[in-house]
Amino acid sequence: MSTLQYNIPADVPKEKEALYKKNLKTATNGMDNLMLFAGDQKVEHLNNDFYGEDIPLEDNSPEHMFKIASKANIGIFATQFGLISRYGRDYKNIPYLVKLNSKTNLIPYDKKDPYSKAWISVGDIVDFQKSSGLDIKGVGYTLYLGGEHEHSMLSQAAKIVHEAHKNGLLAVLWIYPKGNFIKDEHDAHLIAGAAGVGAALGADFVKLKVPFNEKGKFDAELFKEVTTAAGRTGVLCEGGKRVDEETFLKELYQQIHTGGSRGNGTGRNIHQRPLKEAVKMANAIYAITSKNTSVKEALKLLY
């Protein structure tokens, strides 16, 4: 029996199991590994990631990400409801994940504990899916651990995951410890704690920071604590700032094959490139993540 059979949460109703399995299977190419193209930074990072030195002018338009997602191999394209509403009719072939909340980075975390409340409900997304006919496979939500608003976000996240499963949708959580009490966001033990919270909330996948060693580099061995702590919840590594293609793909391969992650959530390393290059990079990431391709073979897709 496929591993997908064992990953159906008990809160998915019997009549929604077929839909849930279909969403999971198609999003992961039947591999259980998710390539998530992250397009939620228009709010999270404002325009810093879309306009500036070494960023192609075409990236300043939100449609650039939709063009990439419609042409490239991806598991799922995560972005805000409003953007999907504005562009979705022209890009019906894209598999979507609706990001239910977002916040800007204008208020420093050391000045005020972050709080990001859902803009819209899972029920609204289900209604929208029916009326629009778009391929919406799941919902996403970001929560921040370690601050005064932690309890509110945990409660909301739990309800969102449950409502998503009740409707046969996937639920992906972004979980980041933030605030005055957090000394090192890349501490493996802390990230493992966040992974365990994602599991306790019942998420299908949880997007996390990557652990760094004493030299400030990704450490795949340290990462094993994180992926083990997540249990049956798949760990997605954040893509981070744009780096050269080979470095990114080699680290991605390590994350999956040594560290035990089940995918990635990548934005800047894809969309901060001209369209043709962005599509090729997305295809290479997808090949490693959801086709079990070697780095050598994935690099060939870039040329």
Sequence and secondary structure as in RCSB ss.txt:
>XXXX:A:sequence
MSTLQYNIPADVPKEKEALYKKNLKTATNGMDNLMLFAGDQKVEHLNNDFYGEDIPLEDNSPEHMFKIASKANIG
IFATQFGLISRYGRDYKNIPYLVKLNSKTNLIPYDKKDPYSKAWISVGDIVDFQKSSGLDIKGVGYTLYLGGEHE
HSMLSQAAKIVHEAHKNGLLAVLWIYPKGNFIKDEHDAHLIAGAAGVGAALGADFVKLKVPFNEKGKFDAELFKE
VTTAAGRTGVLCEGGKRVDEETFLKELYQQIHTGGSRGNGTGRNIHQRPLKEAVKMANAIYAITSKNTSVKEALK
LLY
>XXXX:A:secstr
  HHHHT  TTS GGGHHHHHHHHHHHHTTTT EEEEE  HHHHSTTTTTSSTTS GGGGSTHHHHHHHHHS  S
EEEEEHHHHHHHGGG TTS EEEE     S S TTTS      SS HHHHHHHHHHH   EEEEEEEEEESSTTH
HHHHHHHHHHHHHHHHTT EEEEEEEE STT S TT HHHHHHHHHHHHHTT SEEEE   B TTSSB HHHHHH
HHHHTTTSEEEEE  S   HHHHHHHHHHHHHTS   EEEESHHHHSS HHHHHHHHHHHHHHHHS   HHHHHH
TT 
